[in-house]
């Protein structure tokens, strides 16, 4: 289907004189990105050969946020060149910036692959997620939490009390901010490592999402009010330090031990979900070796916090 679509928009570009420019928005991984690009370029080459025309020079522009590192992606250029069926002038460039703003000159792109701007190969909401992805998580949480309250309302006597503790977030104005969920970012990074090494398919990773949502206090109170069975007696926000201590993050050997410690904790929480989704297609031990390595290498793990929301409810 992709090949047929590319052929339909590229037939006028096989003249050997013009330059085709395509953009891969929000390139989420090196090898996966170049696999898509090579499919596009090879289709253009085949079309030109069928028409007995020389293929055009092709300019491939990769886009990602400016804070992300293009270096890992560019290391796969050899992989890209090896997958091409013909040697033609093909140039690759990185363009930093958000795809919600202008990135390229007006009317300069010929092909932007559909769907590549979405939050693929990330197991949870990130700062670059589309609003629709956050909305999907929020909708599911609203449905599940409302059901929970409704079930408990049938069990708790009038004027009875219920205290809930939830993992939450303290920010109200940025729904994509997930400071407490750095472990999910590192889990995504570890799964991508397995994809790059050919140990699991990219599509399998892209379809895995952790069924978890960390609400803020206002979201919780609104759902309780809308469900109607309870009233909020009190809601407190508690912040806990999850970061590595200076001692743990001192020597490289200590950082490795700290990484193994966190990997074991996260494995205890996620292993059942991972096995249910990936089955025999993934080696859990290898995955969390990758995870431990990421923890030991990320200075950001020094300063991480977790937010707990403690809610006291009274049954009406």
N, C-alpha and C positions, 0 to 999 in steps of 0.2 A: 504493500500500500504506500509506504514512504517513497519507494522508487518510482511508482507510477505518478505520485503527486509531484515529485521533483522534475520528472520528465515533462510534465504538462506546463511547467513554468519556465523551463530552461531552453526550450527548443530554439528560441531566437538568439541565444547567447553563444552559439558555437560558430564563431567567425574567426577565431584566432587573433582578433585585434582588440576586442573589448576586455574589460576586467569584471568578473563576477565577484561581488562582495556579499558574504553571508555572516550572520551574527549568531553565536550561541550564547543566549542570555543566561546569566547566573550559572556559569559553568561549575558543576558541583563535584566533578572528579576528573583527573587527568585522563586515564585510559578510557573511561566511559565517554568522555567528551570527544576524544579523537576517534573513537569507534563510529560515532554518529557522523562526524565530519568526513571520515573516509568513505562512508556509504554515500554521502551526498556527492563528493568529488568523483567517486568511481561511476556513479550514475551519469554525471555530466560527461565524463570521458566516453562512456559507452554510447551515449546519444550522439556525440560528435563523430565517433568512429562510424556509426551507422549512416550518418549523413555525409561521410567522406570530407569532413571539415576538421580543421585544426582546433583543438580545445583552447578556450581563452585562459589568460592568467587569472588565478583565483586568489582573492584576499579573504582569509578567515579571521574574523574579529571575535575574540573571547571577552565576555563581560563578567565581572564580579564586583563585589563591594570593594572599596579602596583599602579597607583594613585586612582583606584576605590576601594570602600569599600565592602569587601566580607561579612561583618557581617550581613547585612540585608538578604543576600541570605541564609546564614547558619541558620537563624532563622526559615526557612521553612523545616528544616530536619524532624521535626515531621510530617508535611504535607506529605513529601516524604514517610516516613515509613508507614503511615496510608494507602497510596495508593498501597502498595505492596501486592500481593496476597499470599505471603508466607514469612515466616521469614527465611532469609538466610543471611550469612555474606556479608554485603554490606557496603563498606567504601567510604566516600566522602572527597575529598581534594581540596583545592584551589591552583592554580598555576598562580602567577602573571607574566605578560609579554605580549609582542606583538606576535600575531600568524604569523607575518612575519619573526620571528626568531625561532630558536629551543627552544622548551619548555619541551620536554620529551626525555627520552633515546631512542636511535635508535631502531626501530622495537618493540616498547613497547605498542602501541595502537592497539586495535582490532576493534574499531568502533568509527568514528567521524561523528556525525549526519550531514547530508547534509543541507547546507543553514543556519545553526545557527550562522555562522560567520558574517552574513550580519547585516546591521544596522537596526534591527527590533525595533519597538516601540519607534522610535525617529522620530519626525515630520520634522526634517530638517538635514542638514549636521552637523556632529560632528567631533571631532578630531579623532575618531575611525572609521569613515566612509571609505568604500572602494573607491578607485579612480573612479570606475565606477559610483558610486552614484553622486559624484561631477560632473563628465562628463555629466550625464543626466541632472542635473540642469543647467549646463553651456549651453548645447545644446539647451534647451528650452528657456533660456534667449536670446541666439543669434538669435533664430528664431523669438521670440516675438519682440525684440528690432529692428531687421531689418525690420519687418513688420511695426512697428510704424514709423520708419524713412521714409519708402517708402510712407506710407499714408500721412505723413506731407509734404513730398516733392511735392505732388500734390496740396497742399493747399497754400504753402508759395511761394511768388513771388521771382524772381531772385534777389539776393543780400539782401533778407529779413533775419531777425534774428530770432533765436529761443533759448530760455534759458531753460535748463532742470535741475531739482534737483533730484538726485537719492540717496537712501540709499546705501552706498557702504562700502568698506573695504580698509584699508590702506596698508595691506600686499600684496606683490607681489610674494614672494617665497613659501608661504605655502597656497595652495588652500583650505585646510581644516580648517584654522584658522578663527574663526567667533566670535571675541570679542564682536561685537555689538549685537549679537543674543543670549545673555544669556537668554532672555525672552523665546526663543523657547526651550532652554534646560529645563527651569523650567516648561514650558507647557508639555513637554514630561514626566518629572518627575510626574506631577500632573495626567496625563492620566494613567501612570503606577500605581499610587496609586489606581485609580478606578479599574484597572485590578486585582490588588492584593486583593481588597475587593470584587471581584466578581460582580462589578457593570457594567462592560462593557467587551466585549471579547477582548482577546489579538490580534486576527486576525484583528478585526476592527480597533484597534489602529495602528497596523503595516501597514495597507493600507492607513492611513491618512498622507499626506505630504503637508506641507504649500507651496503654489505656489509662491515662493519668491526666488530671487537670489540677493545677494549684490556684484556687480562687483567691481573690482579695476579700477583705471584710465586707465591703459593700455588696459584692455579688452574693455572699452567703446570706446576709441579712435580707436582701431582696427576695431570694428564693424562699426563705422561711416565712416572710410576710405574705408572699403570693400563695404558698401552699395553705396557710391559714390555720393549721392545727396547733401551732406553738407560738409563743411570744418570746422574744429575746430578753433574757434577764441581764446578761452581760456578755461582752465579747472582748477578749484580750488578745493582743498580738505579742508573741514572744520570739526573740531572735537568738539563734544559737550559732556559735562559731563552728563551722565544719572544716575550716582550712587546716593546712599542715602547719605545725609549729615551726619556729625557726630552727629548733634542734633537728626535727624530722627533715627539714629542707636544707640542712647544712651539707654534709658530705654526700657524695653521689650514692654511696652504699646505703645511707640512711634514707635517701629519697627513693631508692629502689624498694626498700622494705615498706616504706609508707605507701608506695604504689601498689604493692602486693596486698597490703592490709585493706586499702579501699577497694581493690578489685574483688577481694573475697566478699566484702560486704555487699557490693552491687551484684555480684554473682548470686548471692543468696536470695536477693529480691527478684532478679530477672530471669534466672535460669529456666524456670518452668515455662515462662512465656516464650523464651527463645526456642526451646526445644519443641514446644507445641507448634510454632510457626515454621521453623527451619527443618525440624526433624534431623535426619542423618546428613543433611546437606551442610551442616556446620559443625566444627570442632569447638566445643565450648571452652576447653582448656586453652586452645590457641587464641581464641577471641579474648579471653581475659588476661592472657600474657600481653597481648597488644594493649589492652586497657591499662594494665599496671605500668607499662612503658610510657604511655601518654601522661599518666599522672605524674610520673617521676620527671618528665621533661617540661611540664607546664608550670611556670612560675605563678600563673593565675590561680592555681590550686591552693596557694598560701592564704588567700584572702577570700574565702567563701563562707556564706552564712545560709542558714535554713530558717524559714519563717513558719511558726506554728500558730494556728488560730485556735483558741480555746473558747468555745461557745456554751453558755449556760442557757438552757431553754426551760420554759414552763408550759406544761400542757394546758390548753384552754379548757 
